[in-house]
Amino acid sequence: MRRHLVTGPTPVGALTLFADDDALAGVYMTDHRHQPDVATFGPASDDDPFLLDVALQLAEYFDGDRTTFDIAIAAPGTPFQQSVWDALREIPYGETWSYRRLAEHLGRPGASRAVGLANGRNPVSIVVPCHRVIGADGSLTGYGGGVERKRWLLAHERAAEPAALF
């Protein structure tokens, strides 16, 4: 059963959580690049236990009380994208990896560009921490939710007391 929930305010703005059965299929920010049409998410739900648990875990993350998520994920993607998204979950909280390091971790050292494209298509932002991947020179390259949100998330994980964006 497909359904979605729009969260209240978070430090990075409202989030739309999309589930397919009892697995998370999407976390989208306002003006998120590559966001599907919300009409494909199924009905809105304000009392869905699974989505409310996802929202609670995200609130704990934003409060600084959670560094990992315990959420079933069913993000639609190619096998290569799935492998990249699985590897993203191995990047420790508060750390960053370059696209090259991520490609090497996957055993595909020449695939930095393909890894970057798959990273950019991650539909489960924050929970699958694509914000932890940066350019080889340390630059904050693109992020589906916007570079300012990426900067905020990285500062939050480094406990730098980032200011609220919204």
Number of C-alpha atoms within 10 A of each C-alpha: 10 16 21 25 23 18 19 10 11 15 17 19 15 15 21 19 24 28 25 17 12 17 18 23 22 26 24 24 20 13 10 16 15 13 17 12 7 14 10 11 20 15 13 17 13 11 9 14 11 16 24 16 13 24 19 13 20 22 17 15 18 17 12 13 11 13 15 17 15 9 15 13 16 17 21 13 14 10 9 13 21 17 14 23 23 14 17 21 17 12 17 13 15 14 11 19 20 18 23 21 17 25 21 15 14 16 10 14 14 11 16 17 12 16 24 23 14 19 26 20 19 28 27 21 22 20 23 24 23 28 28 24 28 22 15 13 8 11 10 17 15 17 22 22 21 17 14 14 19 23 15 20 21 21 15 19 18 13 11 10 11 15 10 11 11 9
